[in-house]
Amino acid sequence: MLSFTLRRLGAGAVLLVVISALAYVLMFASGTNIARNILGETATEDQVALKQQQLGLDQPLWQRYLGWAGSALTGSLGRSWFGSEPVAQTIATRLPVTLTLVLTAIVLTAIIALALGVLAATKRGWVDKLLQVSVVVGDAIPGFVLAIILAFVFAIQLKLVPAVSTITPNAPASAWLLSLTLPVLAIVINAVTSSAQQIRSAVIRQYERDSIRTLRSRGLGEGEILFKHVLRGASPAGLTVLSLQFIGMLGGAVIIEKLFAIPGIGNLAVTATQLGDVPVVMGVVLYTVVIVVIVNLLVDLLNGWLNPKVRVA
């Protein structure tokens, strides 16, 4: 297990290098004069040239990336080019908001998808058909469209929750609850149907195994078979699809946070990208990839604990 963990961490390190290098190159691909954006249109050419030198923009791209990577390895992500705040501090104030949004959504998705998937697999009939239709409808409606519809109905028309976030560093729990209700609901509705479909398929495959038929012939009850054998065997597929949903939610949070003005790292990434604030964008990329690597590692370890065949593989 230790060697497996080390291999996964090594693969995660390679992924981090590749994605960070690609993101760094893309930040300068547009050819935007970042120094001019910082100083404004009234700045002289000499002032712009001096600012470029101060930011290191007069150096080759590969040299700039290596300089950023070296600083990141020492724990320094630099300061924002537009606000001078430390990047690590800026992300630290916003990351809890995004994690609260995504973790709440994934927990609710897991509970609802598990219930619907098991119900559809065991009962079949109209429940199964309803799930199939819901999957088609859910996949056809983009998450941002669903978010707009929810905001129009529940925030603008019914005025049950705020249309934009009221979350601040010292905001009470009620502000968090009201501000995140619609964003979480939009993410869950978009994710739960496809997750339930995958869990349903995994449960059905377990029921079709010869070992399950043997257990039934020995007189074991359906409840014992389901909770002790079927769900354990279906858990790797369920955990894998939920981990993919979690990663997708991190990416989808960019749009959701922008729509509802939520002060998370998704909103921060969009604003920093528009400005060309490279240190902030690279900090967000670094934190996001680390979270993805940790989630994938935890899911693999949990799969190995639940399923001995996965450990052997």
N, C-alpha and C positions, 0 to 999 in steps of 0.2 A: 504493500500500500504506500510505503514511503517513496519508493522509486516511481510509482505511478503519479503521486502528488508532485514530485520534483519534475517529472516530464511535463505535466500539465502547466506547472508554473513556468517552465522554460518556453513552452509554446505560447503562453500568455505574454512573456517578455518579448518574444519575436513579433507577436501581433501588435504589441504596444509600439515597438520601433517602426513597423511598417505603416501603421495608421497615423502615427504622429508625423512621420516624414511626409506622407502623402498630404496630410492636412496642412503642413507647413508650406509645401510647394503650392498647393491650391490657393492659399491665402495671398500669394504674390502673383498668381497667374493672370489676374485681371489687369495688372499694370497700373493700378491706382496709385497716385502719389500720396502716400500716407502722411508724410511730413506736411504736405500742403493742407490736407484735411485737418491736421492737428492745429496748425497755425492760422488757418483761415485764408481767404482769397486776398486779403490785403497785405499778406506777408511778402517781403521782397525775395528775389531769387537767392540772395546771399543768406538770408535767414532760413530759407527752406534747405539749402545745402548744408548749413550748420546743423540743423535739426536732424537731417539724414545721417550726418556723421555721428551725432550724439546717440542716435538709436542703432547705429551699426548698419544702416541700410546701404552704405557705400561698399560693404564687403560682399564677397560672393555668397550665393544662396546657401551652398553646402556648409560654408564656414559659419554662417549665422545659425543654421540648424544645429550644428555640433555645439556651438556656444550655448544655445538654449538647452539642449539635452544634457550637457555637462552641469549646468546650473540646476536643472530638474533633479539630477541624481543626487545632488547635495541638499535637496529639499527646498530650493529657492525657485519660485516660479516667476520672479520679477514683479514689476509694477505695471499697472495699466498705463498705456501710452496717452490716454485721454483724461484720466482722472487722478493718476499717481497713487491710487490705493494699491496696497499689496494684493496680488492676484489670489493668493491662498486665503486671505481674509475675506475677499469679495465672494469667493466660491463657498467658503465656510458658512457665510450668512444665508446663502441661497440653497445650498445642497439639502438641508433638512426639509425645506418646503417641497422640493421635487421628490425626495425619498418618501415623504409622508403621502404625497399624491399617488406615487407608483405602488408603494407597499400596500396601501389601503385598497387600491384597485386590484392588485394581484391576489390579495387574500379573499376579497369578495368574489373575484372570478373563480378562484380555486373551489370555494365552497359551493357556489351555484353550479359551476360546470360539473363538479363531481356528482352532485345530486341529480342534475338533469341527465348526465351521461349514464349513470348507473340505472336510473329509472327507465330511460329509453332502451337500454340493453336488456333489462330484465322483464319489463312489461310489454315492450314492443307496441303494436297497435297504434292508436291515435297519438300517444305520447311520442313515439318514434317518428311518425310522419310529421308531427308539429315541429320537432327538432330539425328535421331535414329542411323543411320550409324556412325555418328561422335562420339556418345556416346560409341559405341562398340570399335571403333578404339582408342579413347582417353583413355578408361579404359585398353586397351591391351598394350599400350606403357607406360612403367614406366617413371616417371618424369626425372630421371637422364639420361636415354637413350635419351630422347628428348633434354635435355640440351647439351649432347655431340654432337648430330647431329647439333644443332643450332650453337654451337661453331665451329664445323668443317667447316660448310658452310659459315657463316657470318663473323667469326673472322679469321680463318686460310686461307680459299680459297679466299673470297671476300675482306677480311681485312677492313670491314666497321666499326667494333667495336673491342676493345681490347679483347683478349682471357682470360686475367686475370684482376682482379680489379686494378685500379689505385687510389682508394679512400684513402685519408689520412685525418687527422683532419683538415688541412687547404686547402684541395683540392677545386678547383672551382666547380661551379654547372655543368659545362660541363663534368668534370671527373665523377661526380656522374651519370649523364645522360647516358654517354657512358658505364660506368661500370655496370650499373644496367639494361640496355636494354635487353640483352639476358637472364639474370636470371629471370626478370619479365616476359618476353615472354614465357619462359619455364614453369613457374608456372601457368600463365594464360591459356595457351593452354591446360594444363593438368587438370585444374579445371573448365573451362567454360562449357564444354559439359555436364558434369554431373549436374552442377548447373542449366543450361538451361533446362535440362530434368525434374528436380524437379519443377521448376517454371512453365513449360508447363503443368505438371500434376495438379498442384494447380490451375492454371487458368481454365483448362478444368473442374475441379470439381466445381468451382464457376459458370461457365456457365450452368452446369447441375442442378443447384438449382432452385426450384420452384419460388423463389422470383425474379430471373433474368427473367424468362419467364413472370412473372407478369409485370415487368418493361417494357418489350418489348411490351406487349399487350396494355400498356398505351401510347405507341408511343414515348418512349424515344429513342434517337439516340444511335447507337452502340458505338460511342466515349464516350458519357456521361456514358453509362453503364460500359464501360471498366475502365475508369479512376476514376469514383466516387464510384463504387460498386465492380466490379470484382477484381481489383488490391488491394483494401483495404482488401477484404476478403482473398485474396491469400497471403498477405504480411507476416503473421506469418510463413507460410511454407517457403517462400523465405528467410526471415531473419534467420530462424533456419538453413537452409542449408548453407547460407553464413557464419554464425558464425562457423559452423562445418568446412567449408573450411578454414576460418581464422586460426582456431586451427591447422588444418592439414598443413597449410602453415608454421606455426611456427615450426612444427616438420620437414617438408620437407626442411626448410631453412638450416638445418644442412648439408644435402647433397649438395644442390645448392651452399651454401657459400664455402664449401670445394672444389667443382669443379672449381669455378671461383675465388678462393682465396680472397673472400670478407671478410673484417675484422669485422664480426658480431658476435653475441653471439653464433650462431650455430657452426661456425668455432672455436671459443674459447672453447666451450664445448667439441668438439672432441679432441682438443689438450690437454686440461686439463685432460680429461678422460684417454688418452693414458699415460700421465705422472703420473697419480695418484694424481693430485693436488685437494684434497678434498674440501678445502674452495672455490675454484673457481667453481667447479662443483656444489656444494650446493648453491652457490650464483646464478648461472644460473637457477637452478631448482626453487629456491624461486621466482625469478623475472618472470619466465615463468608461473608458476602456478598462481601468482597474476594477470598477464595479462589475463590469461584464465578465471579466476573468474570474473574479471571486465567486460570482453566482454560478458560472459554469463548473468551477471546481467543486463547490458545495453540492451541486446537483449530481455530479459524477460520483462523489464520495457517498452520498446518500443512496444512489442507485446501487453502488457496490455493497452497502450494508443491507439493503432490502433484498437484493437478488444475488446469491452466490455465483451464479453463472457470469454476471457482469464483473465480479471480482476476479474470476479466473481469466476472463478475456482481457 
